[in-house]
Amino acid sequence: MSEKLTLKSKLLRAGDPWSVDLSELTPHLQADEARYRRDLENFLRRFAVTEDAGKIGAHDTVTVTCRSENPRFNREHVSFRAGLGLFSKELENALLGWPVGKTGEVTVKGQSVTVTVEAVRRERLPEPDDALAARCGLAYIRTGADILTYCRGKQFEEELEEAADEAYPALAGGIINASEFELDATEVAFANALTQKNLHIPEDLDEETARAIRESMANAGTFSLQCALLGMADLERCGKAPAREDYETYLSRFTDRGQTPDEARQAHPALEYLLNEVGGNYMDGLELLALQRLKEGVTL
Amino acid sequence: MINYANYDNYDQLYRDGFVIVDFFSDSCGPCKVLARYLEDIAAELPFVNIVKVNTSAYPRLGADNHIDAVPTVMFVMNGELKERVVGLLDYDELTERIGQYYYG
């Protein structure tokens, strides 16, 4: 069994991310219904089941062999979606209702074409329900209603991503305020020092402003530590608790850059890995959650 | 299917069946409109391979393909370039070309 990485600090109770109030940051957008229907259909199509059908219906995938003096219609085993008009709108429409196995004549642009229907496959779209939500594998899509919310917001991705830039730090703050922690003083000091070390203050900034930035960021390490604890809890829930091998893989990136393994270990203790990687990935996940939450402001 | 090209995979993606290559950049408004049409096509027509090339992230791919403006769309069948269009194509214009080049 792989060795789990742990912190001395503890998460005693995690706040509920769905209870954080984002109403003031949620834009109110009116979706175009036709676009919404299309986005929903595209989403459901990823999980569609394709079955044999007895006769050709609109949008079925049809395979035919056709014979004609026109070389475009003299070919075997050609497949197309009936009614879209990519192969021939006239021919496709003429074949609607034909059963599998039928051979018959149609007229296309005044020319006779002999067509044999070889196969008809029909897509069956699933219902956007809780069962689909469970199997779709998308972060934060838990119910059928979440699927509809996700699709309703798809046409506003750019606007919502801008709003999410503000919303996800607010979401993180809301979760942390609703959580309970027991923080170890040495880990807090390490996290704060790391934040200070990683601050990139432009060289041309005046000393007073630079000092103000450093002071305001002095306790940001505590936030990072709390995100790491929440991130570890999330990973443990999914059965993927950060392990020693993950840390060793992280270190190998530095040895690839010319550091010896011992140098990398001295420069990057496991605590830094947990803060940067686990905490960082948790914040990335919150961005997706914020996006999904903001889509609740999109109406039809 | 939609694939995102990089320096390592572009050559392989370009040659795989019927391909629409979409050269775009992050700041291009019409590129975003085109992206929605291509998403619809990818969902409805699984035999169409869509290869998206971000010329901001991979400028050498833009330069190697002589891309002067975005969006630029190339229609490719089994590695053979059929048509190259500079500017936005709407859904009907895209599907018309799919029909023309895929079915001959």
Chai-1 contact restraints between the chains, C-beta under 6 A:
chainA,res_idxA,chainB,res_idxB,connection_type,confidence,min_distance_angstrom,max_distance_angstrom,comment,restraint_id
A,N42,B,A43,contact,1.0,0.0,6.0,A-B,restraint_1
A,R45,B,A43,contact,1.0,0.0,6.0,A-B,restraint_2
A,L86,B,I98,contact,1.0,0.0,6.0,A-B,restraint_3
A,L86,B,G99,contact,1.0,0.0,6.0,A-B,restraint_4
A,F87,B,Y103,contact,1.0,0.0,6.0,A-B,restraint_5
